[in-house]
Amino acid sequence: MSVRDWLQTRLGLESLEHVIEKKRVPVHRHSFWYYWGGMTLFLFGVQVTTGILLVLYYRPSADEAYESVRFLMTQVSFGWLVRSIHSWSANLMVGAAMVHMFSAFLLKAYRRPREVTWLTGMGLFVLCLAFGFSGYLLPWNQLAFFATKVGTDIVAAVPLVGGFLARLLRGGDQITGGTLTRFFGFHVAILPLLMTAVLGLHLFLVQWHGMSVPPGVEQQAPARKEMRFVPDFLLRDIVGWLAALGALALLAALFPWELGLKADPYAPAPAGIKPEWYFGWMFQTLRMLPSHVLGIEGEVLGIVGFGLAGLVWVVVPFLDAPDGRGPRARLWTAIGMLAIVYVIVFTLLVYRGGHPR
Amino acid sequence: MSGRVVAILAGRIRGRGPLPAAAALAVMTALVLAASAARAATDSCLDCHRALDDPRLKAPAQGFPRDIHSERGFTCASCHGGNPSDPDVSAMDPDRGFKGAPTRDQVAPLCAGCHANAEFMKHYNPRPYIFSLAEWKTSVHCKRESLGDQKVATCTGCHGVHGIRPHNDPASPIYPTNVPRTCARCHNPDYLKGRAVRADQYALYAQSVHGVALLEKGDVSAPACNDCHGNHGAAPPGLKDVTMVCGTCHGREAELFDGSRMKAAMDLEGKRGCVTCHGNHGVKQPTDAMLSTDPGGTCSGCHEPGSAAERDTRAIIASFGGLKRSLAGADSLLKLAEVRGMEASPGRESLKDAQDRLVAVRAGLHSFDPKKIGAALGEGAAVAAKAAGYGREALRDWRNRRLGTAASLVVILLLMGLLIARIRQGERARGD
């Protein structure tokens, strides 16, 4: 009995082969956007791999976190590379997830029957941001400390539940070593658990429903071109992943992620504290809002506004036209375009005249 | 004396046992307020002097309500005697205890009546400063006064009168940042005209490292006049005292100097220790340029060219300069590594250690022992070399990283090229 037969008997490889053999990817003028989900997944894989390597050296306490990261960067072979790739890959992953989300929005990939795929995708995006927020504090450096303080202060301003949420995040009223340990717990246990579950469901639904075809393409060409997922689409995916790997190597070597100074709660906040770029547009909006609008505190108004806008964004499959055509569909496309322009412009405004990090 | 009454009452209240502290405090406060109110109603000294036209007689009544003594419940009668409850001129009847204004020589004993009494002063401060008449008598001020000099300072000359503020009140003339100007009110060329006393101290001090720190930066740890000369026993430091005076702050330097051959040599030649090289009132921020045997340099003032001491000094200067160059070199290497994005903090720590050693060498120069100084310089140079080693290693790493990245990019591009060729091959096979 060959190994293949042995496995076939026990794992039913034939049915898996059948699924792989049958899987097709539509080919049309918007096919380029199909690669961004795979790109996000690849970068997530890089995060998991480098994250596991980092955990081998990282010590999650206020007394040791900074020192352990510094030890990793200066004494451990390729430690600097692992940390730099982890940090850069995190940023690229959020960027890829954004491209994937906005392209799915504009191509109306959330149409029936893919509403739940969209919802799980939104869940994954929120988890990505949570990974970024929790991971940023872990080196316990000055910038991370104060950026986390600003971030949790914003959470504290959420009406009704803000105080509770901020205390839940900080593990108290202030950012302390307890917060660091808590964020480490979020980053390596709670969030990965949630991510695995939601990502599993998302990938299952993508396989179950197949790739969505944009309404315009669906209408124009009923007899569509397709390519096999394996090997044709997968090979193209791998080319993209290799390009991302090359970009990561280049970024890590040319712009190694800085460690900065150790966090000192009693030191004055460094000038020009900014959150990570993907929170920049929200940060900039809150910064530009007047202190009070119609008697309501500007910050509170902004947070409530983001909450409502986020909610609308999540439930868009139920608000847009089911077939993705007509005036209602065009209105939602315009709203999506506007959101993209808003995010880009307000993100750029954060860095007007300053270094991004 | 209402303060005394309050203190006695407070003692009695405490003696009653379990009366709560808050209640005791309330009772005491009420008594002080009542005493103040009673005084305000009956103090004929203040009432009359306020109404006088002569500014000299009016001023005490105007200033006294702001005086710490007034705030503590003392009255004019506490110092001047008399009967403040008597609204008539008979309040100033010498037969009934009126003493009037004390003469200059009576001031210190009058103040000492309370301020030299530890038992009494403890009613107002658990850790009181106890004035010493014996110390006052060692001062040049007291000595001149006992000779009949009427232009020397007594208590009121520095602390003020009828408006005295506590020593820790920034408005007080004896608050550290105000002391130099207070002394300069007398120690100036106009006031001391015709006397064989220097009068340029304030001008020199204001430009000195101490003066700039205290007067411009408000650093109250910097010495004012009284920190070197004493306050109630103010006098020029004696020849033997100079090192001890400077050593109250610069302890390490003084300790090394005391055990040095230099001190013995200076004592023989009648030179005045620290001030021989650093000066006194006009002492400047010491710089490494002071360490020089060149004409005009600090060392050349005493050491003649070609002497053994001059040769030793030259050797120390050369090693000292070598350590400074090593530190600058290590700093440049680390800066370059940091600019290139390398983590150089272990190197920075070594550099900080080497810089601390340089500071220790600067203090160690006061031992004037070439062997000890040379050994300390050698240790500093070794640590500086370690810091430079970190910098060089970081830069080597930086080059290796670039080479490694270039090599990995070549492999990645090669793989991408092969995959694209495979994709094209598939497309051609399908006739795409």
Contacts between the chains, C-beta under 8 A, distances in Angstrom:
chain1	res1	chain2	res2	distance
A	70	B	343	6.7
A	70	B	345	6.0
A	70	B	346	7.9
A	73	B	343	4.6
A	74	B	343	5.4
A	74	B	345	7.3
A	74	B	346	5.7
A	80	B	343	6.8
A	80	B	401	7.8
A	81	B	401	7.7
A	231	B	426	7.2
A	232	B	423	7.1
A	232	B	426	6.0
A	235	B	419	5.5
A	235	B	422	6.1
A	235	B	423	5.2
A	235	B	426	7.6
A	236	B	423	6.3
A	238	B	419	5.9
A	239	B	416	5.4
A	239	B	419	5.0
A	239	B	420	6.2
A	239	B	423	7.4
A	242	B	412	5.2
A	242	B	415	5.6
A	242	B	416	4.9
A	242	B	419	7.3
A	243	B	412	7.9
A	243	B	416	6.7
A	245	B	412	6.0
A	246	B	408	7.7
A	246	B	409	5.4
A	246	B	412	4.3
A	246	B	413	7.1
A	246	B	416	8.0
A	249	B	405	5.2
A	249	B	408	5.2
A	249	B	409	6.4
A	249	B	412	7.4
A	250	B	405	6.2
A	250	B	409	6.8
A	252	B	405	7.7
A	253	B	401	4.8
A	253	B	402	5.9
A	253	B	404	7.3
A	253	B	405	3.7
A	254	B	341	7.6
A	254	B	405	7.7
A	255	B	341	6.1
A	256	B	341	4.4
A	256	B	342	7.0
A	256	B	343	7.5
A	256	B	401	7.9
A	258	B	341	7.0
A	258	B	343	7.8
A	259	B	343	5.6
A	259	B	345	7.4
